[in-house]
C-alpha cells in the first residue's frame, strides 16, 4: 500500500504506525481474506464506510485500495459534491447513472462515494432533491437484489448521517456497509 501511495501521491507519502488497526481491516477486506475478515468481524458481502476527521487519509486510502482488487470488486471513486454538480447540469438521470448505470442498460458499477455529507440539497427546475440520499436508497435496493457493493468515505458521525439523510437511510447503510472508523483525535496528515 505504501508503494502505491508513493506512486500516486509522491515520495513523501507514508503510512502511519498509529493507523495500523485501520490499515489491517482495510487490507483484510480488499485482499478478500475470509478468515481474517471473520476475525475482524468484517462482512465481505458488504461495502466499506470509512469514517474519520478531516485530513486523516480516508480518500487517499480508498484510492490506493482500488488497486488491491480487480474484476468484480473494482470500484470507481466519485466525489459526492461532484455528483450534485452533475445533477444541476443533467438532472435526474444522474441518480440513475450512479445507482443503476446508464439509462436503458443494466450496467451496474461498484462505487466509492467520497466525502458523503459535503454536498447540499439541490434544486432542479424548482424541485429540491437530496441527490446522494436518493442514489444510496436506490443502491440499497440493488445491494439486496444483486449484491451491488457501495463504499463511502465521510467525516460525519452516525448521528450526523441520520440528521442529514434520515433514519431510513442510516438503517439501510448499516446493512450495506462495514463501518471502519479512524479515532476522532487522529492527527491531520496534511499539516
C-alpha positions in Angstrom: 0.0 0.0 0.0 2.8 2.4 0.8 4.5 1.8 -2.6 1.2 2.5 -4.4 0.7 5.6 -2.2 4.2 6.9 -3.2 3.4 6.2 -6.8 0.1 8.1 -6.6 0.9 10.9 -4.1 4.7 11.3 -4.3 7.7 10.2 -2.3 6.7 12.0 0.9 3.7 9.7 1.2 3.9 7.3 4.2 1.6 5.1 6.2 1.4 6.0 9.8 2.1 3.4 12.5 -0.9 4.6 14.6 -3.2 3.8 11.7 -2.2 0.1 11.7 -5.5 -1.2 13.1 -7.5 0.6 10.3 -5.0 -0.4 7.6 -5.2 -4.1 8.7 -9.0 -4.1 8.5 -9.0 -2.4 5.1 -6.3 -4.7 3.7 -8.1 -7.7 5.1 -11.3 -6.7 3.3 -9.7 -5.7 0.0 -7.5 -8.7 -0.2 -10.6 -10.8 0.4 -9.1 -12.8 3.3 -12.1 -14.7 4.6 -10.5 -16.0 7.8 -9.1 -12.6 8.8 -12.3 -10.9 7.9 -14.2 -13.2 10.2 -11.7 -12.4 13.0 -12.1 -8.7 12.4 -15.9 -9.0 12.1 -16.0 -7.7 8.5 -18.6 -9.0 6.1 -17.2 -9.4 2.6 -20.6 -9.1 1.1 -20.9 -5.5 2.3 -19.1 -2.4 1.3 -16.9 -0.2 3.5 -17.8 3.1 5.1 -14.6 4.7 6.2 -15.1 7.5 8.7 -12.9 9.9 10.4 -11.9 13.6 10.8 -10.8 15.8 8.0 -7.2 15.1 6.8 -6.9 11.6 8.3 -6.3 10.0 4.9 -9.7 8.4 4.0 -9.8 9.5 0.4 -6.1 8.6 -0.2 -6.5 5.2 1.3 -9.6 4.4 -0.8 -7.8 5.5 -4.0 -4.9 3.2 -3.1 -7.0 0.3 -2.2 -8.7 0.2 -5.6 -5.5 -1.4 -6.8 -5.6 -4.3 -4.4 -8.5 -5.9 -6.0 -9.8 -6.3 -9.5 -12.5 -7.7 -11.6 -15.9 -7.7 -10.0 -14.5 -6.0 -6.9 -13.0 -3.0 -8.7 -14.7 0.3 -7.9 -14.8 3.9 -9.2 -14.2 6.9 -6.9 -16.7 9.7 -7.2 -17.0 12.8 -5.0 -20.4 13.4 -3.6 -20.1 17.1 -4.3 -19.2 16.4 -8.0 -22.3 14.2 -8.3 -24.5 17.0 -7.1 -22.9 19.4 -9.5 -23.6 16.9 -12.3 -27.2 16.8 -11.1 -27.5 20.6 -11.6 -26.4 20.2 -15.2 -28.1 16.9 -16.2 -31.0 16.4 -13.8 -32.5 13.1 -12.5 -30.6 11.0 -15.0 -27.6 11.4 -12.6 -29.4 9.5 -9.9 -30.0 6.7 -12.4 -26.3 6.8 -13.6 -24.9 6.3 -10.1 -27.4 3.8 -8.9 -28.5 1.6 -11.8 -26.0 2.5 -14.5 -26.5 4.1 -17.9 -30.1 4.8 -18.9 -31.8 1.9 -20.6 -29.0 -0.6 -19.7 -28.2 -2.6 -16.7 -24.5 -1.7 -16.3 -24.1 -1.9 -12.5 -20.9 -0.5 -11.1 -19.3 -0.5 -7.7 -18.6 3.0 -6.5 -16.8 4.7 -3.6 -18.7 7.9 -2.9 -16.1 10.2 -1.4 -16.9 12.8 1.2 -20.5 12.0 1.8 -22.1 14.9 3.6 -20.2 17.7 1.9 -22.9 18.1 -0.7 -26.1 20.2 -0.3 -29.7 19.5 -1.3 -30.1 20.7 -4.8 -33.0 22.2 -6.7 -33.6 21.2 -10.3 -36.3 23.1 -12.1 -37.7 24.1 -8.7 -37.8 20.6 -7.2 -35.5 20.1 -4.2 -33.6 16.8 -4.1 -31.1 15.1 -1.7 -29.2 13.6 -4.6 -26.9 11.3 -2.6 -29.8 10.0 -0.4 -31.7 9.1 -3.5 -28.7 7.3 -5.0 -27.9 5.4 -1.8 -31.5 4.3 -1.4 -31.5 3.0 -5.0 -28.2 1.3 -4.4 -29.6 -0.3 -1.3 -32.3 -2.0 -3.4 -29.5 -3.2 -5.7 -27.5 -4.4 -2.8 -30.4 -6.5 -1.6 -31.3 -7.9 -5.1 -27.9 -8.0 -6.9 -25.4 -7.7 -4.0 -24.1 -4.5 -5.5 -21.3 -3.1 -3.3 -21.0 0.6 -2.3 -18.1 2.1 -0.5 -18.3 5.5 1.3 -15.9 8.0 2.9 -17.3 10.6 5.3 -16.4 12.9 8.1 -19.9 12.6 9.6 -20.7 10.6 12.7 -23.7 8.2 12.7 -25.8 10.9 14.4 -24.8 13.5 11.8 -25.6 11.0 9.0 -29.1 10.5 10.4 -29.6 14.3 10.6 -28.5 14.8 7.0 -30.2 11.8 5.4 -32.8 10.4 7.8 -33.0 7.3 9.9 -34.3 5.3 7.0 -31.0 5.7 5.1 -28.9 5.2 8.2 -30.7 1.9 8.9 -30.0 0.8 5.3 -26.4 1.8 5.5 -25.9 -0.4 8.5 -27.0 -3.3 6.3 -24.9 -2.2 3.2 -21.5 -1.4 4.7 -18.9 -2.3 7.3 -18.1 0.7 9.4 -14.4 1.3 9.8 -13.5 4.5 11.6 -10.5 6.5 12.5 -10.3 7.8 16.0 -11.7 11.3 16.3 -8.4 12.5 17.7 -6.2 11.3 14.8 -3.9 14.0 13.5 -4.4 15.8 10.3 -1.9 14.4 7.9 -2.0 17.4 5.6 -0.1 19.5 8.1 
